[in-house]
Amino acid sequence: MVEFLPDPTEEGQNQINNQHTTTIIRHYADFNSSQKLTNVPLNGKNYIPWAKAAKVTLKAKRLLGYINGSKKRPMEGTEAQEEWDMVDSQAMTLISNSIEPQLSTSFWTCKTAAELWQAIEKQFSDQRSHSQIYQLKNEIGKITQESRDIPDLIGHVIAKYEELKLYRPPTTDLSVLQEREEMDKIYTFLAALDSSYEAVRAQILLSKEKLIFDDVTARIRQEATRRVAMKTADLNPKLEAHAFSAQHLNANKGKGKGEIDRCSHCKRDGHTQEKCWIRKRGRKGG
């Protein structure tokens, strides 16, 4: 690090700032535009662990001040401002490279690293990450030794609970503890549903609203009722067709074999093509 003699004048302070920025630029002379902040990119569901890991890397690279606002942009038109923009662009590149491509396009209008970071935080920092907590609790409940040795198994269990702490930090707040108990009942209920409810389960878990057990179970009951009604509706056309056929067969009782009406459309006895229910239904459907 370059050492500077103190200078009480504003001109001297500007000179120190310029030299300091130049030193930082030299420090990042080997910057690689394909570098990333994290091994696992931000996918929209892992913001909390992603942000924690990203900040550690930014701090190690002396770039944390560019996202938290402590590194102020120098006066416009100065060499220091150009150098600041260069380093800030490097920080933006690292952040952008650490986001899944389909998400990163949402932030192309951001002009600084701080603006980019704030936009990401605003969109993904919602603490009610029901989907991620549900997945983690399911994974924890299904942990088995498999091919792991005991030290690996211990490490795996600890890692999962540490990840869960990111979403559920330790607390003594009674209201938070009660809400978590309510959510645990919801997670258990949703996990017990069969795969045919996957779409509804996903909609519930992706909700940003406060979830209540009675509301969730009521929604699932409504869905189950809707499915029964749909199945009944699907059966009705077949029942009506059989009833229509039976009606015309009864009307032809007493006729000789050669006198029985035969439909040229559906090839069934008991009615003519003009009175064919299946033909009429086909026309309505078309």
URJOLIN-V367918 format. One record per backbone hydrogen bond with DSSP energy under -0.5 kcal/mol. CO is the residue of the C=O (numbers start at 1). NH is the residue of the N-H. Records with the same first field share a line. If there is no record, write none. Layout:
CO=NH  NH
This chain:
9=13
10=14
11=15
12=16
13=17
14=18
15=19
16=20
17=21
18=22
19=23
20=24
21=25
22=26
23=27
24=28
25=28
26=29
28=31
31=33
32=35
39=41
42=100
46=50
47=51
48=52
49=53
50=54
51=55
52=56
53=57
54=58
55=59
56=60
57=61
58=63  64
59=62
63=66
64=67  68
65=69  71
66=114
70=72
75=78
78=82
79=83
80=84
81=85
82=86
83=87
84=88
85=89
86=90
87=91
88=92
89=93
90=94
91=95
92=96
93=97
94=37  98
95=98
96=99
98=42
100=103  104
101=105
103=106
104=107
105=108
107=110
112=116
113=117
114=118
115=119
116=120
117=121
118=122
119=123
120=124
121=125
127=129
128=130
129=133
130=134
131=135
132=136
133=137
134=138
135=139
136=140
137=141
138=142
140=143
145=148
149=153
150=154
151=155
152=156
153=157
154=158
155=159
156=160
157=161
158=162
159=163
160=164
161=165
162=166
163=166  167
164=167  168
173=177
174=178
175=179
176=180
177=181
178=182
179=183
180=184
181=185
182=186
183=187
184=188
185=189
186=190
187=191
188=192
189=193
190=193
194=197
195=198
197=201
198=202
199=203
200=204
201=205
202=206
204=207
205=131
212=216
213=217
214=218
215=219
216=220
217=221
218=222
219=223
220=224
221=225
222=226
223=227
224=228
225=229
226=230
227=231
228=232
229=233
230=234
231=235
232=236
233=237
235=238  239
236=240
237=241
238=242
239=243
240=244
241=245
242=246
243=247
244=248
245=249
246=250
247=251
248=252
249=252
250=253
252=255
256=259  260
257=260
261=270
263=267
268=263  271
272=275
273=276
276=280
277=281
278=282
279=283
280=284
281=285
282=286
